[in-house]
Amino acid sequence: MNNWMNNKRAGAAGRIALAGLISVAVLLICSKNSPLYPMNDWVDVNCFFTVGRGMKHGLTPYLDLYEQKGPLLYVAYALAAWISETSFLGVFIVEALCFAAFLYISGRTAEMLSGSPAAFAWAAAGLGIGVPLSPAFSHGGSAEELFLPVFALALYIVLKAMKERKPLTARQACSLGVCGAAALWTKYTFCGLFAGLAIAVIIWYIADFRGRKLWKTVLQAALGAGIVTAAVLIRYLIAGALPALWQAYFTDNLTRYTQNIRSGNYDLPLPNLLNNLSWSIPAAIGMLWLLVTSKKHWREAAACVLGAVGLFMFTYASGRRYPYYAIVMAAFGAPGFAALFGVIPGKIRENRIFRRAAAGIAALAVCLGPLAAYHWSGNVYLMGKEKSELPQYQFAETIKEAEDKSLLNYGFLDGGFYFAAESLPVTRWFCTLNNDLPEMQQALKETVENGETEFIITRQQKLKNAGQYELADRAEMVFEGRNWTYYLYRRKAE
């Protein structure tokens, strides 16, 4: 590793291999999508995967299956379903690839800012272990986690151009537009980073007397954004689902989701960041280093600070503060590792003893990463569970034996019962979401009253006014530190 880290002629292959190795090794332990786990029991991921599985079978998000996130997230989960829809292997592969890309780009950012090849391995190892072990990682597979490489890429493009003191090239500007549009069509709160970066670029262009090139850069970025947006709109136009896309993703999220602040008491945004010190400390160090050296790095400092402020404000603007929201800020961890090498004089960095020590520490961290993950990850409690111990698979045995396998996940977010039973929803409102839409509640009520599905599953509460249904089974499971009871109802025989 010493020779590789300090060989200027070393290609991207070694760096990609290192990022991939760290990603797979750590996520195998930390992510519930890993093959080492019976399944991912997180409700959010199961919502995404149900929609992704539905897309594989020709269903259209929002029109046929109502969910709240952006269409590009469901594309990622549809890809996972094409790999495997009866296990989370596909989800794990998509997750590991995204995280490896994040580590690679973050490592290149640290290397570029510091001028030291050793910073790559330190950033990749530090973030590769620190991010999955942080509380914000949650169960694995969140939209925030999967989007980290896009955040990192946008930041890298801007910082690289600023460091080289060259205006953004057409390719760079177009790529930023693509990244910004990807943010819009994944979860539009992600656009905060791009708002901050745009302001930083404008300030940079004006300060360096490049104002005449600003409009050209804007048009090039708009072209990239337009390509992605056109692809999304055309897909939904062909499906006749543009009104459903607009209503579900924009109107309902903006008018209903932000009004429903429920689902537990969570830390405020700033304390939440303090719960994730494994990457928030490097992020803080990096920004402090850029600010302290602002005479040399004021452009880069402006990009990081404005990008972080924009992303932070957009993320928490709704008033919600789920723990996994904070992971988006891990995108700013790379400058912290650059700072560790940036403050060291060049003569010391080039010293053979120093280089070997840096390589040895990085190699040791990579080797100990899986062990640290197993010792500290909050998800390993589920690793030793057998599928037969989980309500999802217990109920699936009954459902799979029935001629009619139709199912309704009623009163709570998708608990993974569709997945375990290898069943697809037969109703647009396939679970109870957090936005409390009146039409959702009415549609779910009518589904139960009309006996439209063979099975209904509830959580914590028995089915009120069961009518056409009778209790078929019950089971318990620990989820997020709390014991939950699930009830399986079956339509009465005529």
C-alpha positions in Angstrom: 0.0 0.0 0.0 2.9 2.3 0.7 4.2 2.1 -2.9 0.7 2.4 -4.4 -0.3 5.4 -2.3 2.8 7.3 -3.3 3.1 6.3 -6.9 2.0 9.2 -9.0 1.6 6.9 -12.0 -0.8 4.5 -10.2 -4.0 4.4 -12.1 -7.6 4.6 -10.8 -7.8 0.8 -10.7 -6.0 0.4 -7.4 -8.0 3.2 -5.8 -11.3 1.8 -7.1 -10.3 -1.7 -5.7 -9.5 -0.3 -2.3 -12.8 1.7 -2.1 -14.7 -1.4 -3.3 -13.0 -3.6 -0.7 -13.7 -1.3 2.2 -17.3 -0.8 1.0 -18.1 -4.5 0.8 -16.2 -5.6 3.9 -17.9 -3.0 6.2 -21.3 -3.1 4.7 -21.5 -6.9 5.0 -21.5 -6.3 8.7 -23.3 -2.9 9.1 -26.1 -3.1 6.5 -29.2 -5.2 7.0 -29.3 -5.6 3.2 -26.2 -7.8 3.6 -26.5 -11.5 2.7 -25.5 -12.1 6.3 -28.9 -10.9 7.5 -32.2 -12.7 7.1 -33.7 -9.5 5.6 -33.8 -5.8 6.0 -36.7 -5.1 8.4 -36.6 -1.3 8.0 -40.0 0.0 6.8 -38.6 2.7 4.5 -36.4 0.3 2.6 -39.3 -2.1 2.2 -41.5 0.7 0.8 -38.8 1.4 -1.8 -38.2 -2.2 -2.6 -41.9 -3.0 -3.0 -42.2 -0.2 -5.5 -39.0 -1.4 -7.2 -40.4 -4.9 -7.5 -43.6 -3.5 -8.8 -41.7 -1.6 -11.5 -40.1 -4.9 -12.6 -43.6 -6.2 -13.2 -44.8 -3.2 -15.1 -46.3 -1.1 -12.4 -45.8 2.7 -12.3 -44.8 4.6 -9.1 -47.4 7.1 -7.9 -50.0 5.9 -10.4 -50.2 2.2 -9.5 -48.2 2.2 -6.2 -48.4 5.4 -4.1 -45.1 6.4 -2.4 -43.4 9.7 -1.5 -39.8 9.7 -2.7 -38.5 10.7 -6.1 -38.6 8.4 -9.2 -34.9 7.9 -9.5 -34.8 6.2 -6.1 -37.3 3.7 -7.3 -35.2 3.1 -10.4 -32.3 2.1 -8.1 -34.6 -0.3 -6.3 -36.0 -1.6 -9.6 -32.5 -2.4 -10.6 -32.0 -4.3 -7.3 -35.2 -6.2 -8.0 -33.9 -7.2 -11.4 -30.9 -8.7 -9.7 -33.0 -10.5 -7.1 -36.5 -9.8 -5.9 -36.7 -12.7 -3.4 -33.7 -11.5 -1.4 -31.9 -8.2 -0.6 -28.9 -9.3 -2.5 -29.7 -6.8 -5.3 -30.2 -4.0 -2.8 -26.9 -4.8 -1.2 -25.1 -4.8 -4.5 -26.5 -1.4 -5.4 -25.7 -0.1 -2.0 -22.2 -1.4 -2.0 -21.5 0.1 -5.5 -22.9 3.5 -4.4 -20.8 3.5 -1.2 -17.7 2.4 -3.0 -18.2 5.3 -5.4 -18.6 7.7 -2.5 -15.4 6.5 -0.9 -13.5 6.7 -4.2 -14.6 10.3 -4.9 -14.1 11.4 -1.3 -10.6 9.9 -1.4 -9.8 11.7 -4.6 -11.1 14.9 -3.1 -8.8 14.6 -0.1 -5.9 13.7 -2.3 -6.6 16.7 -4.6 -6.9 19.2 -1.8 -3.9 18.0 0.2 -1.6 17.2 -2.7 -0.7 13.9 -0.9 -1.6 10.5 -2.4 -1.7 9.1 1.2 -4.8 11.2 1.9 -6.8 9.0 -0.5 -6.4 5.8 1.6 -7.0 7.7 4.9 -10.2 9.3 3.6 -11.5 6.0 2.1 -10.7 4.0 5.2 -11.9 6.7 7.7 -15.2 7.4 6.0 -15.6 3.8 4.9 -15.6 2.7 8.6 -17.0 5.9 10.2 -20.1 6.4 8.1 -21.6 2.9 8.4 -20.9 2.9 12.2 -22.6 6.2 12.8 -26.3 6.4 14.0 -27.3 8.2 10.9 -26.5 5.1 8.8 -29.6 3.5 10.4 -30.5 0.2 8.9 -28.9 0.6 5.5 -30.3 1.5 2.1 -31.7 5.0 2.8 -32.1 7.5 0.0 -29.6 9.7 1.8 -27.0 7.0 1.9 -27.4 6.0 -1.7 -27.1 9.6 -2.9 -23.8 10.2 -1.1 -21.6 9.6 -4.2 -23.6 12.2 -6.1 -23.0 14.8 -3.4 -19.4 13.9 -3.3 -19.0 14.1 -7.1 -20.6 17.6 -7.3 -18.4 18.8 -4.5 -15.3 17.3 -6.1 -16.0 18.9 -9.5 -16.4 22.4 -7.9 -13.4 22.1 -5.6 -11.1 20.8 -8.3 -12.0 23.7 -10.7 -11.5 26.2 -7.9 -8.2 24.7 -6.8 -6.9 24.8 -10.4 -8.3 28.4 -10.7 -9.9 27.5 -14.0 -13.6 28.1 -14.9 -15.8 25.0 -15.0 -15.4 23.2 -18.3 -18.5 22.3 -20.4 -18.2 18.7 -19.2 -17.9 19.7 -15.6 -20.8 22.2 -15.8 -23.0 19.6 -17.6 -22.1 17.0 -15.0 -23.2 19.4 -12.2 -26.5 19.9 -13.9 -27.0 16.1 -14.1 -26.2 15.8 -10.4 -28.5 18.6 -9.5 -31.4 17.1 -11.5 -30.7 13.7 -10.0 -31.1 15.4 -6.6 -34.4 17.0 -7.7 -35.8 13.6 -8.8 -34.6 11.6 -5.9 -35.5 13.8 -2.9 -35.7 17.5 -3.6 -34.3 18.5 -0.2 -31.0 17.2 -1.7 -31.0 20.3 -3.9 -29.7 22.4 -0.9 -26.1 21.4 -1.7 -26.5 22.6 -5.3 -28.0 25.9 -4.2 -25.0 26.5 -2.0 -22.5 25.5 -4.6 -24.2 27.7 -7.2 -23.8 30.7 -4.9 -20.2 29.8 -4.3 -19.5 29.5 -8.1 -21.2 32.9 -8.8 -19.0 34.6 -6.1 -15.9 32.9 -7.5 -16.6 33.9 -11.1 -17.3 37.5 -10.1 -14.3 37.8 -7.8 -12.0 36.4 -10.5 -13.5 38.7 -13.1 -15.0 35.8 -15.1 -18.6 37.1 -15.0 -18.9 36.9 -18.8 -18.4 33.1 -18.7 -21.0 32.7 -16.0 -24.0 32.5 -18.4 -22.2 29.9 -20.5 -21.7 27.8 -17.4 -25.3 28.2 -16.4 -26.5 27.1 -19.8 -24.2 24.1 -19.8 -25.5 23.1 -16.4 -29.1 23.6 -17.5 -28.4 21.3 -20.4 -27.3 18.5 -18.1 -30.3 19.0 -15.8 -32.6 19.2 -18.8 -31.5 15.8 -20.1 -32.3 14.0 -16.8 -35.5 15.9 -16.3 -36.7 15.2 -19.8 -36.0 11.5 -19.4 -38.1 11.4 -16.2 -41.0 13.4 -17.7 -41.1 11.4 -20.9 -41.2 8.1 -19.0 -44.2 9.3 -16.9 -45.8 11.0 -19.9 -45.8 7.7 -21.8 -47.3 5.9 -18.8 -50.0 8.6 -18.5 -48.7 9.3 -15.0 -47.6 12.9 -15.0 -50.5 14.1 -12.9 -49.9 11.3 -10.4 -46.2 12.2 -10.3 -46.9 15.9 -9.6 -49.6 15.2 -7.0 -47.7 12.6 -5.0 -44.1 13.8 -5.2 -44.6 17.6 -5.1 -48.1 18.6 -4.0 -48.7 16.0 -1.3 -45.2 16.2 0.1 -45.2 20.0 0.3 -48.7 20.4 1.7 -49.3 17.3 3.8 -46.0 15.6 4.7 -44.5 18.7 6.4 -47.6 19.2 8.5 -47.4 15.7 10.0 -44.5 15.8 12.5 -44.9 12.6 14.3 -43.2 9.1 14.7 -41.2 9.7 17.9 -39.0 12.2 19.5 -35.6 12.7 17.8 -32.6 14.9 18.5 -32.6 18.4 17.0 -30.5 18.8 13.9 -27.3 20.1 15.5 -27.3 17.5 18.4 -28.0 14.9 15.7 -24.7 15.8 14.0 -23.0 15.5 17.4 -24.2 11.9 17.5 -22.3 11.2 14.4 -18.8 12.2 15.4 -17.0 9.6 13.3 -17.7 11.8 10.2 -18.9 15.1 11.6 -15.5 15.7 13.3 -13.5 15.3 10.0 -16.1 17.6 8.3 -15.7 20.3 10.9 -11.9 20.0 10.8 -11.9 20.3 7.0 -14.0 23.4 7.0 -11.9 24.9 9.8 -8.7 24.2 7.8 -10.1 25.8 4.7 -11.3 28.8 6.6 -8.0 29.2 8.5 -6.1 29.0 5.2 -8.7 31.2 3.4 -6.0 33.4 1.9 -5.1 30.4 -0.2 -8.4 28.4 -0.1 -11.2 31.0 0.2 -12.9 29.7 -2.9 -12.9 26.1 -1.7 -14.0 27.3 1.8 -16.9 29.2 0.3 -18.0 26.1 -1.7 -17.9 23.8 1.4 -19.5 26.2 3.8 -22.2 27.4 1.5 -22.9 23.9 0.3 -23.1 22.5 3.8 -25.4 25.4 5.0 -27.7 24.9 2.0 -27.9 21.2 2.4 -28.5 21.4 6.1 -31.2 24.0 5.7 -33.0 22.1 3.0 -32.7 18.8 4.9 -34.4 20.1 8.0 -36.7 22.7 6.5 -39.7 20.4 6.9 -39.4 20.2 10.6 -38.8 16.5 10.6 -35.5 15.2 12.0 -35.2 11.5 11.6 -31.7 10.2 12.6 -30.8 9.1 9.0 -31.3 12.6 7.6 -28.0 13.7 9.0 -25.9 11.3 6.9 -26.1 13.7 3.9 -23.6 15.9 5.8 -21.0 13.1 5.6 -20.3 14.3 2.1 -18.2 17.0 3.6 -15.9 14.6 5.5 -13.1 14.4 2.8 -11.6 17.9 3.4 -10.9 16.8 7.0 -8.6 14.1 5.8 -7.0 16.5 3.4 -6.3 18.8 6.3 -4.4 16.1 8.2 -1.9 16.0 5.3 -2.3 19.6 4.2 -0.8 21.0 7.4 2.2 18.8 7.2 5.2 20.3 5.4 6.0 18.7 2.1 9.5 17.5 3.2 7.9 15.5 6.0 5.2 14.1 3.7 7.9 12.9 1.3 9.9 11.3 4.1 10.1 7.5 3.6 9.4 6.8 7.3 6.4 9.1 7.3 5.0 7.5 4.1 5.4 4.0 5.5 3.8 5.0 8.7 0.8 6.6 6.9 0.4 3.5 4.7 0.6 1.2 7.7 -2.1 3.0 9.6 -4.3 3.1 6.6 -3.8 -0.7 6.0 -4.4 -1.4 9.7 -7.7 0.5 9.6 -8.8 -1.4 6.5 -8.1 -4.7 8.1 -9.7 -3.8 11.4 -12.8 -2.2 9.7 -15.0 -5.4 9.7 -14.0 -6.2 13.3 -14.9 -2.7 14.4 -18.2 -2.9 12.4 -19.1 -6.2 14.2 -18.3 -4.8 17.6 -20.1 -1.4 17.3 -22.7 -1.6 14.6 -26.2 -1.2 16.0 -27.6 -3.7 13.4 -25.7 -6.9 14.3 -28.4 -8.0 16.7 -30.4 -9.2 13.7 -27.5 -11.0 12.0 -27.9 -14.2 13.9 -31.6 -14.5 13.4 -33.2 -17.2 11.4 -35.9 -16.3 8.9 -38.3 -18.5 10.7 -38.0 -16.3 13.8 -39.3 -13.2 12.0 -43.1 -12.4 11.6 -42.6 -11.7 7.9 -41.6 -15.2 7.2 -43.9 -16.8 9.7 -46.9 -15.1 8.0 -45.4 -15.9 4.6 -45.8 -19.6 5.2 -49.6 -19.1 5.5 -49.9 -16.7 2.7 -47.9 -18.8 0.2 -50.2 -21.8 0.9 -53.3 -19.8 -0.2 -54.6 -19.7 -3.7 -55.2 -16.0 -3.4 -52.0 -14.3 -2.0 -53.3 -10.7 -2.1 -52.2 -8.8 0.9 -52.7 -5.4 2.6 -50.1 -3.9 5.0 -52.6 -1.8 7.1 -52.0 0.9 9.6 -48.2 1.2 9.3 -45.4 1.6 6.7 -44.4 -1.5 4.7 -43.0 -4.0 7.1 -41.5 -6.3 4.6 -44.5 -8.7 4.4 -45.0 -8.2 0.7 -41.3 -9.1 0.2 -41.3 -12.2 2.4 -44.5 -13.5 0.9 -43.3 -12.8 -2.6 -46.5 -10.9 -3.2 -47.1 -7.6 -5.0 -49.7 -5.1 -3.8 -53.1 -5.2 -5.6 -54.0 -1.8 -4.4 -52.5 1.6 -5.1 -52.4 2.4 -1.4 -50.3 -0.6 -0.3 -49.5 0.6 3.2 -50.2 3.5 5.5 -47.7 6.4 4.9 -46.7 9.3 7.2 -48.6 12.0 5.3 -52.1 11.1 6.6 -53.8 11.9 3.3 -57.6 11.8 3.7 -57.9 9.9 0.4 -55.4 7.4 1.6 -57.3 6.7 4.8 -60.5 6.4 2.9 -59.1 4.1 0.3 -57.5 1.8 2.9 -60.8 1.8 4.9 -62.7 0.8 1.8 -60.2 -1.9 0.9 -60.8 -3.5 4.3 -64.6 -3.1 4.3 -64.9 -4.5 0.8 -62.6 -7.4 1.5 -60.5 -6.7 -1.5 -57.5 -8.7 -0.3 -57.2 -12.2 1.0 -54.9 -11.1 3.9 -54.5 -8.0 6.1 -51.5 -7.4 8.4 -51.7 -4.9 11.3 -49.1 -3.8 13.8 -49.7 -3.3 17.6 -53.5 -2.9 17.1 -56.0 -5.5 16.1 -58.2 -4.9 13.2 -61.2 -2.9 14.3 -64.6 -3.9 12.8 -62.9 -6.9 11.2 -66.1 -7.7 9.3 -65.1 -10.1 6.5 -61.8 -11.1 8.2 -60.7 -13.3 11.1 -57.5 -13.5 13.0 -55.2 -16.2 11.5 -51.9 -15.6 13.4 -49.9 -13.3 15.5 -46.1 -12.8 16.0 -43.7 -10.5 17.8 -40.4 -8.9 16.8 -38.0 -6.3 18.2 -37.5 -3.4 15.8 -35.6 -0.2 16.6 -35.3 -1.2 20.3 -39.0 -1.8 20.8 -41.1 -5.0 20.9 -43.8 -5.0 18.2 -46.8 -7.3 17.8 -48.1 -8.1 14.3 -51.5 -9.6 13.5 -52.3 -11.6 10.4 -56.0 -11.6 9.3 -57.5 -13.8 6.6 -60.7 -13.3 4.7 -63.5 -15.6 6.0 -64.4 -18.5 3.9 -67.8 -18.0 2.2 
